[in-house]
Amino acid sequence: MPATGSLQLVEAVIERFDGAPVGERRRWSVEFKAQAVAAALEPGVNVSALARRLGISPPQLFGWRKAFLKKQDAVTPACVPAPMVEIVVGEVTIRVGPDLSEAALRRILRAVRSA
């Protein structure tokens, strides 16, 4: 330990740690990301193993997949129409949604048959 009042100089040398990335950040194309996410969404796929095969880190692929699924959840309700039931009576086609009551459907069918 240095004596009280004495100065001690420390020289800092910047070195690269083993395993640290060399060069610039890698950038992936939109097509590559889309293909990787599509493969990661296949049933039974080990996402970590897939990421290693593609030469990317597993957290990167998990992040892309999460972002894709979040985007899909935001788009899905607005784009997907409600399921419909089609009933054909003669030359008339009736399309009804799941929220139509049985009583209302009966009234519609009676009206179509009597017309």
Order of alpha helices (4+ residues) and beta strands (2+ residues): alpha-alpha-alpha-beta-beta-alpha
